[in-house]
Amino acid sequence: RYECLNEQWFLSLPQARQCIADWRQDYNEVRPHSSLGRIPPAQFAQQQRIQTNAAANLNPQVLD
């Protein structure tokens, strides 16, 4: 957040909104996170969905 808000000089509210939206998308979908094993959150979420679906297919009672 610091690199977005404290290193930018916004000239208008629409410019600020766009910059923040771009930063949020990069942070949540592209940028690797050390707490997730140096992969982006979107990739981590996809891996979790795949693992959950695979586990449910192996043990269908889990979802009952």
Biopython code that builds the backbone (N, CA, C, O; Angstrom):
import numpy as np
from Bio.PDB.StructureBuilder import StructureBuilder

atoms = [
    (1, "ARG", "N", (0.817, -1.188, 0.000)),
    (1, "ARG", "CA", (0.000, 0.000, 0.000)),
    (1, "ARG", "C", (0.864, 1.255, 0.000)),
    (1, "ARG", "O", (0.545, 2.241, -0.664)),
    (2, "TYR", "N", (1.946, 1.208, 0.742)),
    (2, "TYR", "CA", (2.828, 2.371, 0.825)),
    (2, "TYR", "C", (3.289, 2.823, -0.554)),
    (2, "TYR", "O", (3.249, 4.010, -0.878)),
    (3, "GLU", "N", (3.731, 1.852, -1.370)),
    (3, "GLU", "CA", (4.262, 2.212, -2.682)),
    (3, "GLU", "C", (3.209, 2.807, -3.602)),
    (3, "GLU", "O", (3.554, 3.495, -4.562)),
    (4, "CYS", "N", (1.957, 2.561, -3.335)),
    (4, "CYS", "CA", (0.900, 3.149, -4.150)),
    (4, "CYS", "C", (0.510, 4.532, -3.631)),
    (4, "CYS", "O", (0.500, 5.501, -4.390)),
    (5, "LEU", "N", (0.196, 4.623, -2.364)),
    (5, "LEU", "CA", (-0.352, 5.866, -1.824)),
    (5, "LEU", "C", (0.695, 6.918, -1.492)),
    (5, "LEU", "O", (0.445, 8.109, -1.674)),
    (6, "ASN", "N", (1.844, 6.512, -1.018)),
    (6, "ASN", "CA", (2.836, 7.484, -0.565)),
    (6, "ASN", "C", (3.853, 7.875, -1.625)),
    (6, "ASN", "O", (4.636, 8.800, -1.411)),
    (7, "GLU", "N", (3.857, 7.200, -2.747)),
    (7, "GLU", "CA", (4.820, 7.529, -3.790)),
    (7, "GLU", "C", (4.154, 8.110, -5.032)),
    (7, "GLU", "O", (4.810, 8.318, -6.053)),
    (8, "GLN", "N", (2.877, 8.365, -4.946)),
    (8, "GLN", "CA", (2.139, 8.935, -6.072)),
    (8, "GLN", "C", (1.607, 10.313, -5.696)),
    (8, "GLN", "O", (1.253, 10.564, -4.544)),
    (9, "TRP", "N", (1.558, 11.183, -6.666)),
    (9, "TRP", "CA", (0.943, 12.486, -6.477)),
    (9, "TRP", "C", (-0.282, 12.501, -7.383)),
    (9, "TRP", "O", (-0.158, 12.631, -8.601)),
    (10, "PHE", "N", (-1.455, 12.368, -6.794)),
    (10, "PHE", "CA", (-2.687, 12.292, -7.565)),
    (10, "PHE", "C", (-3.192, 13.693, -7.883)),
    (10, "PHE", "O", (-3.266, 14.554, -7.007)),
    (11, "LEU", "N", (-3.535, 13.907, -9.138)),
    (11, "LEU", "CA", (-4.026, 15.210, -9.572)),
    (11, "LEU", "C", (-5.541, 15.283, -9.582)),
    (11, "LEU", "O", (-6.118, 16.367, -9.671)),
    (12, "SER", "N", (-6.188, 14.122, -9.491)),
    (12, "SER", "CA", (-7.651, 14.098, -9.485)),
    (12, "SER", "C", (-8.128, 12.828, -8.789)),
    (12, "SER", "O", (-7.376, 11.864, -8.637)),
    (13, "LEU", "N", (-9.373, 12.845, -8.375)),
    (13, "LEU", "CA", (-9.959, 11.664, -7.747)),
    (13, "LEU", "C", (-10.036, 10.488, -8.725)),
    (13, "LEU", "O", (-9.705, 9.367, -8.339)),
    (14, "PRO", "N", (-10.459, 10.699, -9.975)),
    (14, "PRO", "CA", (-10.465, 9.568, -10.917)),
    (14, "PRO", "C", (-9.070, 8.959, -11.124)),
    (14, "PRO", "O", (-8.935, 7.740, -11.230)),
    (15, "GLN", "N", (-8.048, 9.798, -11.182)),
    (15, "GLN", "CA", (-6.684, 9.287, -11.324)),
    (15, "GLN", "C", (-6.297, 8.455, -10.109)),
    (15, "GLN", "O", (-5.687, 7.396, -10.253)),
    (16, "ALA", "N", (-6.641, 8.921, -8.924)),
    (16, "ALA", "CA", (-6.336, 8.176, -7.696)),
    (16, "ALA", "C", (-7.060, 6.840, -7.694)),
    (16, "ALA", "O", (-6.471, 5.809, -7.369)),
    (17, "ARG", "N", (-8.325, 6.856, -8.053)),
    (17, "ARG", "CA", (-9.099, 5.606, -8.083)),
    (17, "ARG", "C", (-8.497, 4.603, -9.055)),
    (17, "ARG", "O", (-8.397, 3.416, -8.742)),
    (18, "GLN", "N", (-8.095, 5.070, -10.232)),
    (18, "GLN", "CA", (-7.518, 4.168, -11.232)),
    (18, "GLN", "C", (-6.186, 3.610, -10.756)),
    (18, "GLN", "O", (-5.917, 2.418, -10.907)),
    (19, "CYS", "N", (-5.365, 4.461, -10.190)),
    (19, "CYS", "CA", (-4.058, 4.017, -9.703)),
    (19, "CYS", "C", (-4.220, 2.980, -8.591)),
    (19, "CYS", "O", (-3.514, 1.972, -8.569)),
    (20, "ILE", "N", (-5.142, 3.229, -7.679)),
    (20, "ILE", "CA", (-5.384, 2.297, -6.571)),
    (20, "ILE", "C", (-5.952, 0.980, -7.093)),
    (20, "ILE", "O", (-5.567, -0.090, -6.623)),
    (21, "ALA", "N", (-6.860, 1.052, -8.056)),
    (21, "ALA", "CA", (-7.425, -0.176, -8.640)),
    (21, "ALA", "C", (-6.341, -0.994, -9.339)),
    (21, "ALA", "O", (-6.303, -2.217, -9.210)),
    (22, "ASP", "N", (-5.463, -0.321, -10.073)),
    (22, "ASP", "CA", (-4.365, -1.022, -10.746)),
    (22, "ASP", "C", (-3.436, -1.672, -9.730)),
    (22, "ASP", "O", (-3.022, -2.819, -9.898)),
    (23, "TRP", "N", (-3.111, -0.928, -8.672)),
    (23, "TRP", "CA", (-2.224, -1.461, -7.634)),
    (23, "TRP", "C", (-2.868, -2.666, -6.953)),
    (23, "TRP", "O", (-2.205, -3.678, -6.727)),
    (24, "ARG", "N", (-4.153, -2.562, -6.626)),
    (24, "ARG", "CA", (-4.853, -3.657, -5.949)),
    (24, "ARG", "C", (-4.871, -4.915, -6.816)),
    (24, "ARG", "O", (-4.662, -6.019, -6.314)),
    (25, "GLN", "N", (-5.119, -4.751, -8.102)),
    (25, "GLN", "CA", (-5.123, -5.910, -8.994)),
    (25, "GLN", "C", (-3.736, -6.544, -9.051)),
    (25, "GLN", "O", (-3.611, -7.766, -8.978)),
    (26, "ASP", "N", (-2.708, -5.733, -9.179)),
    (26, "ASP", "CA", (-1.344, -6.265, -9.208)),
    (26, "ASP", "C", (-1.023, -6.980, -7.906)),
    (26, "ASP", "O", (-0.460, -8.075, -7.920)),
    (27, "TYR", "N", (-1.375, -6.371, -6.785)),
    (27, "TYR", "CA", (-1.059, -6.939, -5.471)),
    (27, "TYR", "C", (-1.793, -8.260, -5.245)),
    (27, "TYR", "O", (-1.222, -9.201, -4.694)),
    (28, "ASN", "N", (-3.044, -8.333, -5.664)),
    (28, "ASN", "CA", (-3.859, -9.518, -5.390)),
    (28, "ASN", "C", (-3.768, -10.608, -6.448)),
    (28, "ASN", "O", (-4.120, -11.756, -6.178)),
    (29, "GLU", "N", (-3.306, -10.272, -7.641)),
    (29, "GLU", "CA", (-3.313, -11.263, -8.711)),
    (29, "GLU", "C", (-1.946, -11.569, -9.309)),
    (29, "GLU", "O", (-1.748, -12.658, -9.848)),
    (30, "VAL", "N", (-1.010, -10.649, -9.230)),
    (30, "VAL", "CA", (0.259, -10.803, -9.943)),
    (30, "VAL", "C", (1.453, -10.917, -9.000)),
    (30, "VAL", "O", (2.311, -11.779, -9.191)),
    (31, "ARG", "N", (1.513, -10.085, -8.018)),
    (31, "ARG", "CA", (2.690, -9.982, -7.143)),
    (31, "ARG", "C", (2.831, -11.200, -6.230)),
    (31, "ARG", "O", (1.880, -11.558, -5.536)),
    (32, "PRO", "N", (3.990, -11.835, -6.221)),
    (32, "PRO", "CA", (4.207, -12.980, -5.318)),
    (32, "PRO", "C", (4.190, -12.543, -3.850)),
    (32, "PRO", "O", (4.657, -11.454, -3.514)),
    (33, "HIS", "N", (3.654, -13.393, -2.993)),
    (33, "HIS", "CA", (3.602, -13.133, -1.555)),
    (33, "HIS", "C", (4.426, -14.193, -0.835)),
    (33, "HIS", "O", (4.263, -15.387, -1.083)),
    (34, "SER", "N", (5.296, -13.760, 0.042)),
    (34, "SER", "CA", (6.160, -14.706, 0.761)),
    (34, "SER", "C", (5.347, -15.654, 1.633)),
    (34, "SER", "O", (5.721, -16.816, 1.797)),
    (35, "SER", "N", (4.245, -15.175, 2.191)),
    (35, "SER", "CA", (3.433, -16.030, 3.063)),
    (35, "SER", "C", (2.708, -17.133, 2.294)),
    (35, "SER", "O", (2.199, -18.080, 2.894)),
    (36, "LEU", "N", (2.662, -17.009, 0.970)),
    (36, "LEU", "CA", (2.004, -18.020, 0.130)),
    (36, "LEU", "C", (3.011, -18.843, -0.660)),
    (36, "LEU", "O", (2.657, -19.473, -1.657)),
    (37, "GLY", "N", (4.251, -18.841, -0.225)),
    (37, "GLY", "CA", (5.273, -19.615, -0.926)),
    (37, "GLY", "C", (5.803, -18.924, -2.164)),
    (37, "GLY", "O", (6.202, -19.585, -3.123)),
    (38, "ARG", "N", (5.812, -17.599, -2.154)),
    (38, "ARG", "CA", (6.318, -16.775, -3.262)),
    (38, "ARG", "C", (5.520, -16.957, -4.548)),
    (38, "ARG", "O", (6.078, -16.905, -5.644)),
    (39, "ILE", "N", (4.206, -17.172, -4.408)),
    (39, "ILE", "CA", (3.328, -17.200, -5.575)),
    (39, "ILE", "C", (2.250, -16.136, -5.379)),
    (39, "ILE", "O", (1.973, -15.740, -4.247)),
    (40, "PRO", "N", (1.643, -15.673, -6.463)),
    (40, "PRO", "CA", (0.587, -14.671, -6.358)),
    (40, "PRO", "C", (-0.673, -15.250, -5.707)),
    (40, "PRO", "O", (-0.937, -16.445, -5.837)),
    (41, "PRO", "N", (-1.447, -14.420, -5.011)),
    (41, "PRO", "CA", (-2.666, -14.901, -4.360)),
    (41, "PRO", "C", (-3.646, -15.581, -5.315)),
    (41, "PRO", "O", (-4.262, -16.581, -4.947)),
    (42, "ALA", "N", (-3.800, -15.067, -6.517)),
    (42, "ALA", "CA", (-4.729, -15.693, -7.464)),
    (42, "ALA", "C", (-4.293, -17.117, -7.802)),
    (42, "ALA", "O", (-5.125, -18.021, -7.884)),
    (43, "GLN", "N", (-3.007, -17.315, -7.994)),
    (43, "GLN", "CA", (-2.485, -18.659, -8.278)),
    (43, "GLN", "C", (-2.654, -19.563, -7.063)),
    (43, "GLN", "O", (-3.011, -20.732, -7.206)),
    (44, "PHE", "N", (-2.402, -19.036, -5.879)),
    (44, "PHE", "CA", (-2.573, -19.808, -4.650)),
    (44, "PHE", "C", (-4.030, -20.251, -4.499)),
    (44, "PHE", "O", (-4.298, -21.406, -4.169)),
    (45, "ALA", "N", (-4.964, -19.336, -4.740)),
    (45, "ALA", "CA", (-6.388, -19.670, -4.630)),
    (45, "ALA", "C", (-6.772, -20.755, -5.627)),
    (45, "ALA", "O", (-7.531, -21.666, -5.298)),
    (46, "GLN", "N", (-6.248, -20.657, -6.842)),
    (46, "GLN", "CA", (-6.533, -21.678, -7.848)),
    (46, "GLN", "C", (-5.995, -23.035, -7.407)),
    (46, "GLN", "O", (-6.681, -24.046, -7.558)),
    (47, "GLN", "N", (-4.790, -23.072, -6.871)),
    (47, "GLN", "CA", (-4.216, -24.329, -6.392)),
    (47, "GLN", "C", (-5.054, -24.911, -5.258)),
    (47, "GLN", "O", (-5.242, -26.126, -5.187)),
    (48, "GLN", "N", (-5.554, -24.060, -4.379)),
    (48, "GLN", "CA", (-6.382, -24.536, -3.276)),
    (48, "GLN", "C", (-7.688, -25.132, -3.783)),
    (48, "GLN", "O", (-8.144, -26.157, -3.277)),
    (49, "ARG", "N", (-8.296, -24.487, -4.792)),
    (49, "ARG", "CA", (-9.535, -25.032, -5.374)),
    (49, "ARG", "C", (-9.281, -26.398, -5.997)),
    (49, "ARG", "O", (-10.081, -27.318, -5.830)),
    (50, "ILE", "N", (-8.174, -26.529, -6.712)),
    (50, "ILE", "CA", (-7.834, -27.806, -7.352)),
    (50, "ILE", "C", (-7.622, -28.884, -6.297)),
    (50, "ILE", "O", (-8.125, -29.999, -6.440)),
    (51, "GLN", "N", (-6.888, -28.564, -5.245)),
    (51, "GLN", "CA", (-6.630, -29.538, -4.180)),
    (51, "GLN", "C", (-7.917, -29.919, -3.456)),
    (51, "GLN", "O", (-8.123, -31.087, -3.124)),
    (52, "THR", "N", (-8.780, -28.941, -3.213)),
    (52, "THR", "CA", (-10.047, -29.218, -2.532)),
    (52, "THR", "C", (-10.929, -30.117, -3.393)),
    (52, "THR", "O", (-11.531, -31.066, -2.891)),
    (53, "ASN", "N", (-11.004, -29.819, -4.685)),
    (53, "ASN", "CA", (-11.804, -30.646, -5.592)),
    (53, "ASN", "C", (-11.238, -32.057, -5.694)),
    (53, "ASN", "O", (-11.994, -33.027, -5.719)),
    (54, "ALA", "N", (-9.928, -32.178, -5.751)),
    (54, "ALA", "CA", (-9.304, -33.499, -5.824)),
    (54, "ALA", "C", (-9.581, -34.289, -4.551)),
    (54, "ALA", "O", (-9.870, -35.484, -4.615)),
    (55, "ALA", "N", (-9.495, -33.637, -3.403)),
    (55, "ALA", "CA", (-9.764, -34.313, -2.131)),
    (55, "ALA", "C", (-11.228, -34.728, -2.040)),
    (55, "ALA", "O", (-11.533, -35.808, -1.535)),
    (56, "ALA", "N", (-12.129, -33.889, -2.519)),
    (56, "ALA", "CA", (-13.555, -34.220, -2.486)),
    (56, "ALA", "C", (-13.853, -35.404, -3.394)),
    (56, "ALA", "O", (-14.705, -36.232, -3.070)),
    (57, "ASN", "N", (-13.163, -35.495, -4.525)),
    (57, "ASN", "CA", (-13.365, -36.622, -5.437)),
    (57, "ASN", "C", (-12.846, -37.922, -4.840)),
    (57, "ASN", "O", (-13.388, -38.990, -5.122)),
    (58, "LEU", "N", (-11.807, -37.845, -4.021)),
    (58, "LEU", "CA", (-11.268, -39.042, -3.380)),
    (58, "LEU", "C", (-12.122, -39.485, -2.201)),
    (58, "LEU", "O", (-12.197, -40.675, -1.896)),
    (59, "ASN", "N", (-12.767, -38.528, -1.537)),
    (59, "ASN", "CA", (-13.540, -38.820, -0.337)),
    (59, "ASN", "C", (-14.852, -38.032, -0.381)),
    (59, "ASN", "O", (-14.959, -36.988, 0.264)),
    (60, "PRO", "N", (-15.857, -38.514, -1.135)),
    (60, "PRO", "CA", (-17.098, -37.756, -1.317)),
    (60, "PRO", "C", (-17.865, -37.488, -0.020)),
    (60, "PRO", "O", (-18.656, -36.547, 0.021)),
    (61, "GLN", "N", (-17.665, -38.270, 1.033)),
    (61, "GLN", "CA", (-18.386, -38.056, 2.284)),
    (61, "GLN", "C", (-17.998, -36.739, 2.954)),
    (61, "GLN", "O", (-18.754, -36.222, 3.776)),
    (62, "VAL", "N", (-16.849, -36.198, 2.620)),
    (62, "VAL", "CA", (-16.375, -34.965, 3.252)),
    (62, "VAL", "C", (-17.365, -33.834, 3.030)),
    (62, "VAL", "O", (-17.534, -32.991, 3.911)),
    (63, "LEU", "N", (-18.017, -33.793, 1.891)),
    (63, "LEU", "CA", (-18.926, -32.705, 1.570)),
    (63, "LEU", "C", (-20.336, -32.929, 2.091)),
    (63, "LEU", "O", (-21.165, -32.023, 1.999)),
    (64, "ASP", "N", (-20.637, -34.091, 2.629)),
    (64, "ASP", "CA", (-21.992, -34.370, 3.135)),
    (64, "ASP", "C", (-22.283, -33.624, 4.406)),
    (64, "ASP", "O", (-23.376, -33.749, 4.959)),
]
sb = StructureBuilder()
sb.init_structure("model")
sb.init_model(0)
sb.init_chain("A")
sb.init_seg("    ")
for serial, (resi, resn, name, xyz) in enumerate(atoms, 1):
    if name == "N":
        sb.init_residue(resn, " ", resi, " ")
    sb.init_atom(name, np.array(xyz, "f"), 0.0, 1.0, " ", f" {name:<3s}", serial, name[0])
structure = sb.get_structure()
